Amino acid sequence: MPDTIAPAVRDRLALALDTDDLVDALRTARDLEPWFGVAKVGLELFSATGPEVVTAFVERGWKVFLDLKLHDIPTTVNKAARVLGALGASYLTLHAHGGVAMLRAGVDGLITGADQAGLEAPEAIAVTVLTSDEGAPPHILGKRVATALEGGCAGIVCSASDVREAKQLAPRLFAVVPGIRLAGTARDDHARSATPDEAIFAGADLLVVGRAVTAASDRLAAAAAVASAVQSAS
């Protein structure tokens, strides 16, 4: 195991903070900061704390992956994304199922909100097929990658098993892969999980890691193992 983790490796690892307690999230992030450079804030934590959670992490030097999977009519998504764009997050997820017009509205909102706040716009990331969805038809991935591309998104969320196909269809898109598990650990509700090195070899740019580390009996050792696998595979 490497003694140190390169900053570039930390920036490829997003820590999923699946809690409704900001203090708990900050403590967890502080403990695991040597291995993770991105804080993934999902619906649970954002619903409990609101915009404060983004500010709290940005002020502590973290990149924030705001995983809200916006999916509504274009006007609503545009207005919500404009508000979120002013918070200082680095990434925001929109659901590709919403279609090209909705994604374009979200991207425009992000740019406008960040610009009005004097910030660099976060990257819009389109969710393609959830890693819990074992029954998605094979054609759905290609359709949603095309939608993400046409909608102006910078990247996509997909399973490790879908990355190669997605990159062949749209090489410029940034690939975010959740459902990361260490070998021999439970998959939980991620039917299409992968080990860190499998995801990197497939072409993933950012790995989202949650329970594989946060629910481990030794969280520090699990975090070090994930980061080491990414560093060795990179």
N, C-alpha and C positions, 0 to 999 in steps of 0.2 A: 504494500500500500504506500503511495507517495506520501512524503512527509508534509508537503504543502499542496494546496489546490490552486491552480492558476486562476486569476480573475476571469479569464475567458470561459473557463469551465463553470465557475459559479454563475455566470450570466446565462448559462444554458440550463440552469436548474431552478425551477419554480417550486417553492414550498407551498403546498395547498393547506391553508389555515382554515380547516372546517370546524369552526367553533362559533358560538354566539357571544363570546366574551372577548372584548378588545384587550384587556389586560393579559388574559391567557394567551392570546395570539401574539402579543408583543414579547411575552416571556419565551414562548416557543421559538419565535424567530430569533431572538437574542441568543438562545442556546445553540441554534443550528446555523447561525450566520457564517461560521467558517466554511460551510459547504454550499450555501445557497445565496444567490444574489437577487432573486426575484420572489416577491411575496404574491401568492395567488389568493385574491379575495373573491369569494364566491357569494352566492345569494344569501346564505345563512349569516355570514359575518356582516355583509353590507346591510342586510335587512335589520340586524340588531344594532348597528352603530351608525349607519349612514355615511356620508362623505368624510366624516372625521377619520375613519380608518385609513383612507387613502393618504390624507395629510399626515397622519401619524407615522406611516411607513416611509413616505417620501422624505420627511424631515429627518429620518434616521438613516438616510442614504440608500434605501431600498428602491429598486424598480418595482412597480406594482402591475400585476396582471389582473385586471378587473374583469372577472368572468361572470357577466350578467346575462349573456345570451339574449340580447334584446331581440324581440320578435313581435312586431305590431304593425299597424299601418305606417306607411312612410313618414307622414307628418309627425306622428307620435315618436317614432324612433329618432327622427331628426332633432326634435326638441330635447328628448332625453339625452342623446349623444352630445348635444351642444353643452348641456349642463355638466355632463361627465368629462367632456374634453377640457374643462377649466380646472379640473382637480389635480392634475399632475401625474396621472397614471401613464404607464408606458404602452399598455396594450388594453384593448376593450374587445370583448367578444360580441358578435352579432350572429343570429342563426341564419345560415344560408337558405333554409327552407322558406324564409320570408321573401325571397326573390330579389332580382336585380335592382328594381326601383327602391326597395326598402334598404338594401345594402348601400346604394349610392346616397340615399338620404342620411344614413348613419355616418358614412364617411364625411359627407359635407358638414354635418353637425359637429363632428369631432374637430374638424379643421377650424370651423368658425369659433367654437367654444375655446379652443386652445389659443387661437389668435387673439381673441378678445381679452384673454387672461395674460397675454404676453409669453405663452409657453409653446414649446414644440408640440405638435399634434401627436397624440398616441397613435399607434398602429391599429387599424381595425382588423380583427381576426375572425374569419367566418367559420362557424361550427358546421362540419359536414355531416358525419354520422357518429352518434354517440357510441362510446366504447361499450356501453351496456346493451346496445342494440345488435343482437345476433341475427335478427331476421330481415335486415335491410336488403332490398333487392340489389344485385350487383351493379346495375346501371346508375344507382343513386349517387355514388361517389363522384363519378365523372360529371354528372349533371351539376352537382353542387360545387365542384371545383370550378367548372366553367362559370357558374353564377358568381362565385367569389371573385373571379378574375374580372368579369365584365362589370361587377359592382364596385370595382376599385379598391378591394381589400388588399392589405399587404401580406396576409397569410391565411392559413386555415388551421383548424383543429381536426385531427383525424387519428385513428389508431396506427400503431407502428406497422401493422400489416398492410395499411393503405398508403403509406408514405411514398413508396416507389412509384406506384401508379399515378398518384397525385402529382409528383414531381415531373413525371414524363409528360403529363398533360399541361402543367404550368410550372416550369422550372424556377421562375422568379419568386413564387410564393413561399413565404416563411412557414415552416411546418411545426406545429405545436402538438406534442404527443402526450396525452394523459394515460392513466392506467399503468404506471410504471411499478413493477414489483421485482424484488430480489428473487433469485432462483430459490424455489422451495417454500415460498411464502404464499399465503392465501390470496386469491384473485379478488375476493369480496364481490362487488357488483359490476366489476369490469370484466365482461365476458371475453374481451379481446385485449388482454394485457400483454406486456412485454418486459423483458429485463432491460436495464439501462443500456447495455452494450448492443442488444438487438435493435433497440430504437435508434441508436446513433448509427449503426451500420446500415440501417434502412434509409437514413438520410434526415432524421429528425434534427431540428434546429434548437428547439426548446422542449425540455422534458418537465412534465408536471408530476410531482411526487408528493403524496399525502400519507396515507396510512402505512405504507411500507416503512416509513420512518417515524411518523408521529405516534403510531400505535405499537411500535417495536418495544420489546422489553429493555433494550439498550438503544435509545434513540441516537446517541452520538455515534455509536459503532455502525448503526444502519446508515446514517447520513454519510459517514466516511466511506462506507462500502459503495454506496451509490455514486458518490463523486469520484471515487477511485476508478470505478468501472467506466464512467464517462470520460475521464482523463485518459485512460488507457486506450479507449476506442476512438478517441478524437484524432 
